[in-house]
Amino acid sequence: MNYNLEKFSNKINFGFYENQTLLITGGTGSFGNYLVSVMLDNYKLKKLIILSRDENKQYIMNEKFKNHKNFHILRFFIGDVRDLNRLDMAMRDVDYVIHAAALKHVPVAEYNPFECIKTNVYGAENIVNAAIRNNVKKVLALSTDKATNPINLYGASKLASDKIFVAANHLSNKKTDFSVVRYGNVVGSRGSVIPLFKKLIKENAPYLPITDMQMTRFWINLDDSIKFVLSTIPIMIGGEIFIPRIPSAKVSDIVEVLAPGYPVQIIGIRPGEKLHEIMITEDDARATMEFEDRYIIQPLLMGNWDKNYYTKFDYKNVPDNFSYQSNLNEHWLNQSQLKSMLNNLTNDY
């Protein structure tokens, strides 16, 4: 089955964000840069706050958007999710939080485990505490397919983070709702393998390194990831893990589309790396609802969670033996879609 690349485009409630204040943690990354562009172009926000710890990236971002007609709503806060006091200050009068800050590089996390835990786990706890103290309406945390059946520290830390955000709904007295979005590789984002391949091709490298010819991944472009997040915040009621129905592709197929016939060298699967990724396990299946454009994993320990709320969106329960794996996916990018996806990449984010 071919994947509809415009799947999330008609799901966004633009009026939901009007005159609201939105805070993005880790907002100077690829996701944050693109999100700010979309929000400034399409939404009538009261304020859009960027919280990150890199002053140079904030300066670059400021220069990038300073001539935009809606630049006046943009605010930059230097801060770290490890610092609860700074988060408390940043979240004053904030309506919605998108938590994108994380230490994401797998080998770096393996080599610096304490730092990974401080940012990804303790940072999640700080987000929860600051949001509850400030009566933030909704917090949506960005996660990763690596949090499902994790085999590396990054994935394990994000699994812990996911659990923290789901459990936070027990603490908030429903003044603040917490949910999670989990998706796969973002095409062309910082850290993605595609910019690496393009760089090597431009440098006329003797070969492109591939870990395994059969390796598969879930793929989503920045535009769809933004649309999915923005369509999720209005409908979330707290405790859910939202997973977009996105396509798979072999890494080797991407190389063939990028540079047909280019020499490749198999380097083997690296420590902490999987041959195929998974976003929903068979154990999750009994709590998973299937919608046209997404799956939702229900919180099992929340007795007051209202499953009936979602009946208006027309869902069905997945089979008990269901799992959502990149190699068993029903949606695959064909060659023309891969070409379109790669041709539409921009270096701006």
C-alpha positions in Angstrom: 0.0 0.0 0.0 1.4 3.4 -0.9 1.6 6.1 1.7 -0.4 9.4 1.4 2.2 12.1 2.1 -0.6 14.7 2.8 -2.1 12.5 5.5 -2.0 15.0 8.4 -2.5 18.3 6.4 -6.3 18.5 7.0 -6.3 17.6 10.7 -5.1 20.9 12.2 -7.4 23.1 14.2 -5.9 26.5 13.4 -8.3 28.4 15.7 -7.3 26.3 18.7 -4.0 28.2 19.1 -5.3 31.7 18.6 -4.1 34.1 21.3 -2.4 31.3 23.2 1.2 31.1 24.5 3.2 28.2 23.3 6.6 27.1 24.8 9.0 24.8 22.9 11.9 23.2 24.8 14.9 22.4 22.7 13.4 24.8 20.2 16.5 25.6 18.2 16.8 22.1 16.7 15.4 21.0 13.3 11.9 20.5 14.7 11.8 23.8 16.6 13.1 25.8 13.6 10.5 24.4 11.3 7.7 24.7 13.9 8.5 28.3 14.5 8.3 29.0 10.7 4.9 27.2 10.5 3.5 29.0 13.6 4.6 32.5 12.5 3.2 32.0 9.0 -0.2 30.4 10.0 -1.2 31.0 13.6 -2.2 34.0 15.6 -0.4 33.2 18.8 0.0 35.5 21.8 3.6 34.4 22.4 5.9 31.8 21.1 8.7 31.0 23.5 11.9 29.1 22.6 13.8 27.6 25.5 17.2 26.1 24.8 20.7 26.2 26.2 22.7 27.2 23.1 23.0 31.0 22.8 24.6 30.8 19.3 21.7 28.7 17.9 19.3 31.2 19.4 21.2 34.1 17.8 21.1 32.3 14.4 17.4 31.7 14.8 16.7 35.3 15.8 18.5 36.5 12.7 16.6 34.1 10.5 13.2 35.3 11.6 13.8 38.9 12.6 12.2 40.3 9.4 9.1 38.2 9.7 5.9 40.2 10.2 5.0 38.2 13.3 8.5 38.3 14.8 7.2 40.4 17.8 5.6 37.3 19.3 8.8 35.3 19.5 10.7 35.1 22.8 14.1 33.4 23.5 14.9 32.0 26.9 18.4 30.6 27.6 17.8 27.7 29.9 18.2 23.9 30.4 15.5 21.4 31.2 17.8 20.2 34.1 17.1 23.6 35.8 13.7 23.5 37.5 13.8 27.1 38.6 14.4 28.3 35.1 11.6 26.1 33.8 9.3 27.6 36.5 10.1 31.1 35.2 9.8 30.2 31.5 6.3 28.6 32.0 4.6 31.5 33.7 1.4 32.2 31.8 2.1 29.5 29.2 -0.8 27.6 27.8 0.9 24.8 25.9 4.3 23.1 26.0 5.9 21.0 23.3 8.9 19.2 25.0 11.5 18.6 22.3 14.7 18.9 24.3 16.7 15.7 24.6 20.1 14.2 24.4 19.5 12.1 21.2 22.8 10.8 19.9 23.0 7.1 20.6 26.8 6.7 20.9 27.1 10.0 22.9 24.5 8.7 25.3 26.3 5.4 25.7 29.6 7.1 26.4 28.0 9.8 28.7 25.2 7.9 30.5 24.9 10.3 33.5 24.4 13.3 31.2 21.8 11.4 29.2 19.8 10.6 32.3 20.0 14.1 33.6 18.6 15.6 30.5 16.1 12.9 29.3 14.8 11.6 32.6 15.4 14.3 35.3 14.6 16.9 32.6 11.2 15.2 32.0 10.5 15.3 35.7 11.3 19.0 35.8 9.0 19.7 32.9 6.1 17.9 34.8 6.7 19.8 38.0 7.0 23.2 36.4 3.9 22.7 34.2 1.8 21.6 37.2 3.0 24.6 39.3 2.2 27.0 36.5 -1.2 25.4 35.6 -0.1 24.8 32.0 -3.1 23.5 30.1 -1.3 20.8 28.0 2.1 19.3 27.6 3.1 17.1 24.6 6.4 15.4 24.8 8.2 14.2 21.7 9.6 10.6 21.9 11.1 8.1 19.5 10.7 4.6 18.1 13.9 3.8 20.1 11.8 4.0 23.3 10.0 0.8 22.3 11.9 -2.4 23.4 15.0 -0.2 23.9 18.4 -1.7 23.5 20.4 1.5 24.0 20.5 4.1 26.8 18.9 6.8 24.7 15.9 4.6 24.0 15.8 3.5 27.7 15.9 7.1 28.9 13.1 8.1 26.5 11.0 5.1 27.7 11.5 6.4 31.2 10.5 9.9 30.0 7.4 8.5 28.4 6.4 6.7 31.6 6.9 10.0 33.5 4.7 12.0 31.3 1.9 9.4 31.3 2.0 9.0 35.1 2.1 12.8 35.5 -1.7 12.8 34.8 -2.2 11.3 38.3 -0.5 14.3 39.9 -2.1 17.2 38.1 -5.7 17.0 39.3 -6.5 17.3 35.6 -5.4 20.9 35.5 -2.6 19.9 33.2 -2.8 17.2 30.6 0.3 15.3 29.6 0.7 13.1 26.5 3.5 11.7 24.3 4.1 11.6 20.6 6.3 8.8 19.3 7.5 8.7 15.7 10.4 7.5 13.6 13.3 9.0 11.7 12.7 12.6 10.6 14.0 12.9 7.0 16.8 15.4 6.7 16.9 16.5 10.3 20.1 17.0 12.2 21.6 13.6 13.0 19.7 11.9 10.2 21.7 9.6 7.9 20.5 11.4 4.8 22.5 14.6 5.2 25.5 12.4 5.9 25.0 10.5 2.6 24.6 13.8 0.7 27.7 15.2 2.2 29.7 12.1 1.3 28.4 12.1 -2.3 29.3 15.8 -2.6 32.8 15.0 -1.4 33.1 12.1 -3.9 33.7 9.7 -1.1 34.8 6.2 -2.3 31.7 4.6 -0.9 28.6 5.2 1.3 28.5 3.2 4.6 25.5 1.0 5.1 25.0 -1.0 8.3 22.9 -3.7 6.6 21.2 -3.9 3.2 18.0 -5.2 4.8 17.8 -2.5 7.5 14.4 -0.7 7.6 13.2 2.4 9.3 10.0 4.4 9.8 10.3 7.8 8.0 8.5 11.1 8.4 9.4 14.5 7.0 9.6 17.6 9.1 6.4 19.0 7.6 4.4 15.9 8.5 5.9 15.7 12.0 4.9 19.3 12.7 1.4 18.7 11.4 1.0 15.6 13.4 2.1 17.3 16.7 -0.1 20.4 16.0 -3.1 18.1 15.2 -2.5 16.1 18.4 -2.5 18.8 21.1 -6.2 19.9 20.5 -7.5 16.3 20.9 -5.3 14.9 23.7 -6.9 14.3 27.0 -3.8 13.1 28.9 -2.1 9.8 29.3 -2.0 8.7 25.6 0.9 7.9 23.4 0.2 9.0 19.9 1.9 7.3 17.0 1.5 8.4 13.4 0.8 5.9 10.7 3.9 6.6 8.6 5.8 4.7 5.9 8.8 2.5 6.0 11.8 2.3 3.6 15.0 0.4 3.4 18.1 2.5 4.0 19.7 0.8 1.0 16.7 2.0 -1.2 17.3 5.6 0.0 20.9 5.3 -1.1 19.9 4.0 -4.5 17.5 6.9 -5.0 20.0 9.4 -3.8 22.9 8.2 -6.0 22.0 5.3 -8.3 24.9 2.9 -8.6 27.1 4.6 -6.1 29.5 2.2 -4.3 28.4 1.1 -0.8 30.2 -0.7 1.9 28.5 -2.8 4.6 29.9 -1.8 8.0 27.6 -3.9 10.2 25.1 -3.0 12.8 26.6 -0.7 15.4 26.2 -1.2 19.2 22.8 -0.2 20.4 21.3 -0.3 16.8 18.4 -2.4 15.6 17.9 -4.0 12.2 14.3 -2.9 12.3 12.5 -0.4 14.5 9.2 -1.0 16.4 6.8 1.6 17.7 4.0 -0.7 19.1 4.7 -4.1 20.6 2.4 -7.0 20.9 2.2 -6.2 24.7 1.0 -2.7 23.8 -1.6 -4.1 21.4 -4.3 -4.8 24.0 -4.3 -1.0 24.8 -4.0 0.3 21.2 -6.6 2.0 19.2 -6.3 2.4 15.4 -7.4 5.5 13.6 -7.2 6.6 10.0 -3.9 8.5 10.4 -2.6 7.3 13.8 -2.5 4.8 16.6 -3.2 5.7 20.3 -1.8 3.6 23.1 -4.1 4.0 26.1 -2.8 4.4 29.6 -3.5 1.1 31.4 -3.2 2.4 35.0 -5.6 5.4 34.7 -9.0 4.3 35.7 -10.6 7.6 34.9 -9.2 7.8 31.4 -12.2 8.2 29.0 -11.8 5.9 26.1 -15.3 6.9 25.0 -14.1 10.4 24.2 -12.4 9.0 21.0 -15.5 7.3 19.6 -16.3 10.5 17.6 -13.0 10.0 15.7 -14.0 6.5 14.5 -11.4 4.0 15.7 -11.1 0.2 16.1 -9.1 -1.9 18.5 -6.0 -3.6 16.9 -5.7 -7.4 17.1 -4.1 -8.9 20.2 -1.1 -10.1 18.2 -0.6 -6.8 16.5 2.8 -5.0 16.4 3.9 -2.0 14.5 7.4 -2.7 13.0 9.2 -1.0 10.2 9.8 -4.3 8.3 6.2 -5.4 8.7 4.6 -2.1 7.8 1.7 -2.0 5.3 2.9 1.5 4.1 6.1 1.6 2.1 7.6 4.6 0.2 7.9 3.7 -3.5 10.7 5.0 -5.6 8.9 8.1 -6.9 7.8 9.0 -3.3 11.4 8.6 -2.1 12.6 10.9 -4.9 10.0 13.4 -4.0 10.8 13.2 -0.3 14.5 13.7 -0.9 14.1 16.4 -3.6 12.0 18.5 -1.2 14.6 18.5 1.6 15.9 21.9 2.7 19.0 22.8 4.5 17.3 25.6 6.4 16.3 23.4 9.4 
